[in-house]
């Protein structure tokens, strides 16, 4: 159900940034096309038979919903996925094809979460939240175990951040193995909910704007119990990337490594290319978190990049 994804050395990116080495953790090759299946499987396989009979429910910007639908199908239980109208239609369709019931309501992740809360109560369903759950966090933390098994002397890990389940799981696990490892969380300018919350000292809502890294949109939850404090404790550095930097990262991975990744997966590469992270002489790993992107949108990004380069 879960793949141990490879690490790929990016020699040219290391030369470009001055790093001793740069490795790409290819969660874009994971089942369902994103890391989210790790946490979903860890949570859902821990449910009792009675909970499985009732069925599960979640809210999502797409990748977590797809992961829950996939795992539910594998173990034969019903699933309901709540999305906002902001979620791209191709993501909703991919979830439906996996056999889940999809409920679309609201203009933001927070409104989708409200719909999820209502349906959870009325339907007696078992919640499988996207990030703020110990079992979800632990599942995502297995990525750090794989990285440090292969590269025990890694100096720096670069991780995308939205609600914080991925970053808190990786950071906590990595720091427990190597307390000196440097953890960098990358937020997008269009929806830096965790970063703004850390600055405020409490969870805050942020306006969701359109982004090529749409799976990083959404808040951290007003009643956040785990990821806010874990990210605050175990992350050493936070950076923002722009839409242009994200697209630059996507194009770089396509051009140099012939891999298709979604916007959220490119934020670390974008930060490296723009020299936002000090990596000189260090062994670096950046996470390519997923590959869920509409083909037409992806082709448009690549064509735009090639057109702009031709004009320079």
Secondary structure, DSSP 8 states (H G I E B T S, - for coil): ------EEE-HHHHHHHT-SEEEEEEGGGSGGGBTHHHHHHHHHTTS-HHHHHH-EEEE-SSHHHHHHHHHHHHHT--EEEEE-TTS-HHHHHHHHHTT-EEEE-SSSHHHHHHHHHHHHHHHT-EE--SSSSHHHHHHHHHHHHHHHHH-TT--EEEEE-SSSHHHHHHHHHHHHH-TT-EEEEEEETT--HHHHHHHHTS---------S-GGG-S---TT--SHHHHHHHH--EEEEE-HHHHHHHHHHHHHHH-----GGGGHHHHHHHTT-S--TT-EEEEEE-B----HHHHHHHHHHHHHHHHH-
